[in-house]
Amino acid sequence: MKRVVVLGGGPAGSMAAARLAASGVAVTLFDEKLAWEKPCGGGITYKAYSQYPFLKNNDIPKRSISSTWLHSPKVGGVRVDLNQPILIYSRKALNGLLLDRAASAGAQIEQDRIVGIDKQDAGWSIRTRRGKLDADYVVVATGARNNLQGVGTAFAPADTMTALGYYVPTDREAIDIQFLKDFEGYIWVFPRPGHLSVGICGKGQPAQALRAILEDYMRRHDIPLKDAAFYGHMLPALEHNSWKNNRVAGDRWMAVGDAAGFVDPITGEGIYYAIRSGDLAGEIISQNLHSAELHPAIYRETIAKEFTEDLAFGSTIAKRVYLGNFLFGPNHSRMVQFLRRSPTFSATMQEVFAGTISYFDFRKKLLDNINGSLAEIGLNFILGRPSAPSVGT
């Protein structure tokens, strides 16, 4: 194999390029914008920075947030003090860090727009605004808005969620998450270096309606709209059947990150899956240079064991998390109440915030501990001893 071309310079593409270049593979990365902002919180969980310590051990500006508030209509909110902090970057800074790693490893970084790619007998012809380049292999890291035909996930409308919001030039010390009545999604407030990322993401509502809901929330919570920069983006949120037929690899190509649909269908979190899938794709390609025909099967098997089987399971429960009911109330309201009064449930949720528990194991723990949690809640209610402070919404 002579050259791999990476199409896209976000976390997934940059990690793939860094792994390939560090393994001695000639790699060129193309991205029209290179480091740029993106509408998301920008949070890095313990799962990510413990596996990739460079995400924590660097001089790039970031926030280390050790508490988060969860709010649900009618029952108010609860503060959770995190055992493992969440690191929050601006996406421009995070993308820049990852691109610099790829360049330092030996990847050639080109700021250029991909116009199209054409399959050839022994590889690909890559067409950009500036010219053409032949490649033996391509890594598709174009994000959710992938316009290339035949490579990467083929999204149906039901397989996406809308994310939109504002960059607000003010500060807070904690993350805020607001659940909404009859809405498959949530509002977030993430403190970044120099500003807040305040947004809403979810399914089932048009962007105009989501923006109105978010702006009403901001006004009621004294988050200024003046001088706030607006943004909007589409995120993958695959339905269960789409995971079964997800198009992630083929003849001399692999898709990584959002271009492969690798986003948590419940939380919308995609940074870890972008970084991990890019790293795995680079490893598989570099270690099997002379057996490209085996790559698709190896890649599918590897990511299934790592995370796609669990994300597919998560897609089966996403609607129940946001729209379902338990004990005559919304599930997210019960979650807030359980966090206040059940140490057992709170300990399990710590693993969720850290990213260290799968949805399979989370469900099993909930089922195994439900009687004990209910007993704790009843006892604490009778004795009037909530396990965490709460505020009204």
N, C-alpha and C positions, 0 to 999 in steps of 0.2 A: 504494500500500500504506500503510495507516494504522498498524497495530500488529502487531508480532511478539511472541509469547509464548514464552519459553524455559522448558521444563519440566525443572528440575534445576539445581543450583548447584555441581556439581563442576567440575573443570578444563575439560571440554568445554563445558558450559553457560555458564560464566563467560566463556570466550574468545569464544563466539558472541555473547553479550550485549555484551561490550566492543567487538567489531568492528562490530556493528550500530549501537550507540549512537554510536560515534565517527564513523560515516558519516551520522549525522543521522536514523536510523530510530528511531521510538518503540518501545521494547522494555521489557517487563516480565518479570522472572525470578522464578519461584516455586520455593521449596525448603523442605521441612518442617524440615530440620535446619540449613541453611546450612553453616557450617564445622564439620566433624566428622572424627573419626579413621576410618581405613579400614585393613583388614588387608593391608598390602603393605610393601615395603621403603621406598618413598617416594623412590627414586633418580631423579635428573635427569641424563641423559647429556649429553655434549658436543654431540651432534647437536641436542638441545633448547635448551640455553642459548646455543649459538652462533647459532642461528636466532632465538631470543627472549632477548636479553641481559638483559631485566628479571628473568628467572629467577635470574640470578647477581648482578646489580647492585641489591641492595636491602638493607634493614636487618633483614629477617626472620631469626630464628635458623635456622641450617642447618649441616651438616657438609660439609666438602670432603675426600673420602676418596681417597687416591692409591695405595692398594694393596688387593688382594683375594686371598684364598686360595681355591683350588679343591681339593676333596678327592674321591677316589674309593676305594671299598673295595679293599683288598689292595695298591694301589700308593701309598697315602698322599696327600700334598698338595704343592702348588706355590704359591709366592707370585708374583703378577704385579704389578709396579710400573707403574702406569698412566701413560701419556703425557699423558692428559687426565683430570683427576679427575672423580669422580662426586659431584654435590651431593645431599645427603640432607636432606629436610625431614620434620617430622611432617606427616601429611596434613592435620591441622586447620590448621596454619600455612600450608601451601601453598594450600589452598582459600580461606583467609581473604585471602591476598594477591591471588588471582585475582578474588574477589568484590569486593574494594576497587577493583581496576582497573576492573571493569565499572561500579560505582557512580560512580567518578570520571569515567568517560566519558559518564555520563548515563543509565545503565540504572536502572530502578526495581526495587528488590530487595524481594520480599515473602516473609516467612517464613510459609508456608501449605502445606497438603497438597492435592495435586491428587486430586480424587475421580474425575473422568472428563472426557473430551473428546467433543464431538459435532460431526460434520461438518455444515456449513451450506452454502448455495449459494455464498456468497462468502467462506467461511473457516471458523472454528471457534467453538464456544461452550465455554469452559473452566469447569469446575465445581470449586470448591475448598470447603474446610470453611466458609469465611466468605461465600461467595457465588458470583457468576458474572462472567465477563469475556469479551467478544467479541474475537476476534483474526482478522486476515487471514491469519496464517501461524503455524505452530508449529515450534519446534526441539525435538526429543525428546532430552533429555539425562538421562534417568531412571536411568541405570546398568543393570547386568545384570538387576536385578530389576524389569523394566518390566512393569507390570500393565495398561498401556493396550492395547486391542485394535486390531490392524490397522496399527500404526505401530511401527517399529523391528524389529530382528531377531527372528525366531521361533526360539528355541533348541530344539533337540532335546537329550536328555540327553547324547549323545555330544559335543555342542558346548560343554561346560562343563568347568571344572576346579574343584576345591575348594582354597581357601586358608584356612588357619587358623594361629593361633599366639598369641604372648604379647608384651605390652609389658613389658620387664624393666628395673627401675630400676638399671641398672649401665652400664658403659662399655667400649668397645674402640676400637682405632685403625684396624682394617681390616675389610672385608667378608669374610664366610665363606660359601662355597657348598659344600654337601655333596651329592654324587650318591649314589644308593642302588641296590642290586642289584635288578634286575628291576622298576624303578619309573619310570613316565613323569612325572618331575618332580624336585624337589630340595628340600633344606632351605636356608634362608637365615638369616644373621645380619647385620643392617644397623645400624650405629651412627647413631642419631638424636640430636638435641639433648635431653639429659636422660634418655635411655633407649635400650635396644636393641629393635629389632623382630626377633623370632625366630619364624620360621614355616616352614610346609611347604606346597607347592602341587603339584598334579598330578592325574592321571587314574587311574581304575581301582581305587581303594581307597575304602571308606566313610570318612566323617569320623572315626568312632570309632577306626578302625585308624590313620589318619594322626596323630591326636592322641597315641596310644600310642607311635608311632614317634618323634614329635617330643619327647615328654617323656623317653623313654629317651635320646635324643641329648643333651638338655639336662643330664640327670643325669651322663652320661659325660663331658661337657665343662665341668662345674662352672658351668653357667648356672643361677642360682637360680630356682626356681619360686615361692618365697615372695614375696608382695606383687606377683606378676606378674599383669597383667590379661589375661584370655583373650578372643579374638575369633574370628570365622569369617565367611566370605563366599564367594560364588560368583563365578567369573570366566569370561568368554567364552573359548573355545578351539576355534574353528570347525574342523570337518573340511573336507577339500578340496571335496567336493560342496556343502557349505553355503555356501562362499564364492561359488560360481557363482550361487546363487539368493538371496543375501543381500538382505534387504529393508531398504534404507537411505534411500529417499526415495519420495515419491508426491505426490499432488495437494495442494499447499500445505503440505507437511511435509518435514523432513529429520531424520534421526537421526545423532547424533554420539557419539563415545566408546564406552563399554561398551554403550550401548543399541543401537549399530550393529554390535557385535561386534568393534570395532577394538582387538584385543589380540594381541600376538605369541604365536602358538601354541607356540613353543618356550620362550621365557623368561618368558612371562606379563606382560611389560612393557606398560603401557597408557597411561602418563602422556603420553608424547610424542604418541601417536596421538589421545588425547583433546584435547590442546591444538591440534594441527594441524587435526584435523577440525572442531573448533569454529570455528577461525579461518577455514577455507575455506568452511564453510557460511555464516558471517556475511558474508563477502566476496561470495559468489555471490548471496545474497539481496539485499544492499544495492546491488549493481551491476546487477541485473536486475529492478528493482522492478515493471516493467510487463510482464514476460514470465514469470510464475510457472509457466506450463505447460512451459517449457523447463528449469526448475531440476533436476528429477530426472536428466535425461540429462546435463546439464552437471556435476552433482555426481558422478555415477557415473564419468564419464570422468576427471574431475579426480583423484578419490581413487585410481582404478585406476593412473594414471600416478605418483601420489605414493607409494602404499604398499600398496594392497590386492592387487594382482597379486603382489607379493613376499610378503606375508603368506600368501596362498593357496599359493604355492610352499613356504613354510616349513611349512605344515600337511602337505605330502606327505613331509617328511623328519623331522618331530618324533619319531615313534616310533623311527626309525632312530638319531637322536641319543641317545636314552635307553636304548633296548632292543636296538639293533643291535650287531654285533661287527665288529672289524677286526683282522687279524693275531692271531686266536685269543684276543681279549680284548674286553671292553666298550668301546664307542666313547669313553665319558667317561674310562675309564682310559687309553686311548691319548692322549686329548687332554692329560691331565695329564703323561704321559711326553713327548709331543712338546713341550709348553711348557718342560719342563726342558732339553731337549737340541737343539731346532731353532730358531735365530734367525729363520729364514724363517717358520715357523709362528707363532712368537711375535709377529712383526710383523703378520701378518694378524689374529691375535686381538686386538691392540690396536685395530684398526678395529672389531671386534665390540663390545668394551667401550665404545668411544666412540659406537657407533651409526651410524657413517659408511659402513658397507658393507652392501649388500643381500645377501639370501640367494642370489640369482642370482650375484652377483659373488664371494661367499664360496666357493660351490661351484666356480666356475670357477678361482679362485686355488688352491684345494686341489688340484684336478686338474692344473693347470699346474705346480704346485710340488712335487707328491708325491715325485717321484724325488729332487729336491734336498733335500727335508726328510729323507727316509729316509737319504740319504748323510750329512747333517749329524748325524743321530742316531747312525748307525753309527760315525762318526769320533769324536764326543764320548764315546760309550760306550767305545770302545777306549782313548781317551786319558784317560778318567775326568774329563771336564770338563763337568758339568752347567751349563746356562746360568742356572739359578735355584735357590735353596735349596728343600729339601723337608723335610717332616716326616711322621711316621706319623699314622694316624688312630686 
